[in-house]
Amino acid sequence: MSKHSVIVADDHPIFRSGIREVLSEIRNLELLGEARDGAEAYQLILAHRPALAILDLEMPLLSGLDVCRKVLSEKARTRCIILTMHKEKHYFQAAMEAGVHGYLLKDNAIQDLIRCVEVVGAGGIYVSPEIEHLLTAHTEQHQHQAVQEAMAVLSPTEKIILKIISEGKSSAEIAALLFISVHTVENHRANITRKLNLEGKNSLLKFAMQYKGQW
């Protein structure tokens, strides 16, 4: 793992000490500071601009998610890891919407922290294994929403053509089905590709096949 800087925030000194001890075992990781509440954590982030911030979800003054939302709104480069006891879906979704990159359950935080820091520090998203299914569901939901938003820019005719493309039909077959010329079909295909911001060979076919049935 390349060198990273980190701040830690938790209002429980004993747990904070445990986190500090685990972090000390990670090579090329620099602990820049510790905070006892969310407001102090946010000030540390502003002052040091660390690569990572490990934040307790529930803290005085500002919650961990409040801090993450501020980081997200400022487009800061700090990637946030949340420590929590909560396994419920609505807590997890709120964290994802706040721009969290790591969601670590306190039950196993000490064991999972090193792996979490490695993954998040490398640009990935880490979720405690017990609730990985929530990340899968969240990702699928956002993909579906993105497809729906993309489809909204297409005309009724373009949607029909995209549906037929998803069935593997050629331009000539589409033209015959719709009683239009192949040239017209090709124009529609070009317009759909442009509206959906697709690039590359067969990108339209790949899109149609991947999201078949979602419109």
Secondary structure, DSSP 8 states (H G I E B T S, - for coil): ---EEEEEE-S-HHHHHHHHHHHTTSTTEEEEEEESSHHHHHHHHHHH--SEEEEESS-SSS-HHHHHHHHHHTT-S-EEEEEES---HHHHHHHHHTT-SEEEEGGGHHHHHHHHHHHHHTT--EE-GGGHHHHHHHHHHHHHHHHHHHHTTS-HHHHHHHHHHHTT--HHHHHHHHT--HHHHHHHHHHHHHHTT--STTHHHHHHHHTTT--
